[in-house]
């Protein structure tokens, strides 16, 4: 096999592996956020629902907005964002929104020490992967907005005009 054919083969394999890895991260994130968002919004999966979540937010002292609005924003970004991450649709904006949601969760959980925030930190790191790398080629984003062969569409600086 020539060097260029071998190099091309490795790039394609690497691209597929990267997209498969991003898919696995998106599936895990989607499942987690559908679960917790469903608990917060609808009382699914043994959750207490919107009223209890609003009460908890009020107890935690979130400023400016009414607690119910905070609960709808947080639960909605988790539940509906989880669905969007699962299929890989508008993944970067969704990842950013949920990162902000998780930073708020860190603020609430900070008094519990590292054992209270380690899960949120892990989720933020996984979301940062999706934010920076995109949804990968195994996603709706890739089918709709195909910018490159791999569909990962990494964030890059604009090329200067020639």
N, C-alpha and C positions, 0 to 999 in steps of 0.2 A: 504494500500500500504506500502510495506517495505521501510525502510529508503534508501536502495541502489537503489531501483526502483524509488523512489521519487526523489532522487538525480540525477539519470540518466536522468529522464524526464526533470528536470529543466535545466540540462546542455545542452541537445539537444535543448530545447526551447530557452535558452539563446544564444546558438550558431547560431540558425536560425535568431533570432532577431538581433544579431550583424551583421550577413551577410546581412540581409535586410537593416539595417541602412547604412552599407558601400555601398551597391548597390545604395541606394537613393543619397548618397553623390557623388558617381561616375557618376550617371545619371545627376545630377545637374552640376557637373564640366564639364562633356562631352558636355552638351548643351551650357554652357557658352563659353568654349574654341573653339568649332566648330563655334559658332556665331562670336566671335572676330577674330579668325584665318581666317575664311572665308572673313570677311571684309578686313583684312590686306592683304591677299594674292590675292584674286580673285575679290574684290569689291562686294561680296555678301551681302545681308541683308542691303542694303543702304550704304555699305562701299565705300571707295575711291580707294581701290586696292593697289597694290604693289608700284607703282610709288609714290603716295602720302604718303604712310607709310614710304618709303625710305627717302623722303624729310623731314618728321617729325623727323625721327631718326637723320638725318644730322643736323637739327636745334637743337636737344637736345644734340648734341655733343658726341655721343658714340665714344669711342676711338678705335684705332688699325685697326679694319676691315672696309672695305667700307660700307657705309650705306645700299646699296642694299643687301649685304650679311647679315648684321644684320637683315634686314627686312625679308629675306627669312628664316633665322634661327628662329626668333621669331614667325613669322606667321605660319611657318611650324610646330614648336613644339606645338603651340596652336591648329591649325586645326587638324593635324594628331594625335597629342597627345590626343585631345578631343575624336576623334573616338576610339582610343585604350582604353581610360578610360571608355568610354561608354560600351564597350563589356567586359572590364576587361582583357585585354591582355597586358602582360609585364608592369603591372600597377606600380610597384615600380620604375623601371627606368624612366618611363614616368613621374610619379609624381615628381621625383627628377629634371628632365630636366625642367619641367614647373615651379617648385619652383624657379629655377635659373632665368628663364624668368621673373617671377613675382618680384623677387628681383631687376632685372634691371628696371622693370616698377616702382617699389617703388623709385628707384634712380631718375627717370625722374619726378615722381609726388611729390617728397618731398617738393618742393617749394609751393605746394598748401595746406600744413598742413594736419592734420588728415583727414579732409573731402575729400582730394584728394587721400588718400592711404587706407582708411578703407576697401574698396572693395577688394583691393589686399591683405591686411592682412588677411581678411576672407578666400580668396581663398587659400592663403599659409597654413592656419590652416587646411583647408579641405584636401588639398594635403598632408599635413604632416600625417593626419590620414591614407590615402591610402599608403603612404610611410612606415609607421610604422606597420600597421596592415595587409597590403596586400589587395588584391581585394575582399576577402571574398569567400564563397563557391558558390555564385551565379555569377560566372565569368568564362571566358574561361581559365584564369590562373588556377583556381581550377580544371577544367576538364583535363587540360594538365599536370599540375605539382602537382598532389594531394599528398601533404606531410602529411596531417592530415585530420581527419574527417571533421573539420570545414572549411578547405581551406583557413583560414585567414593567416596562416603561419607567426606569429609574429616574429620580429627580436629578437633572443635570443643569449646569449653567448654560445659558444661551450662547450659541456660537456667534462670534463676531462676524459681521457682514464683510464679504470680500470686496 
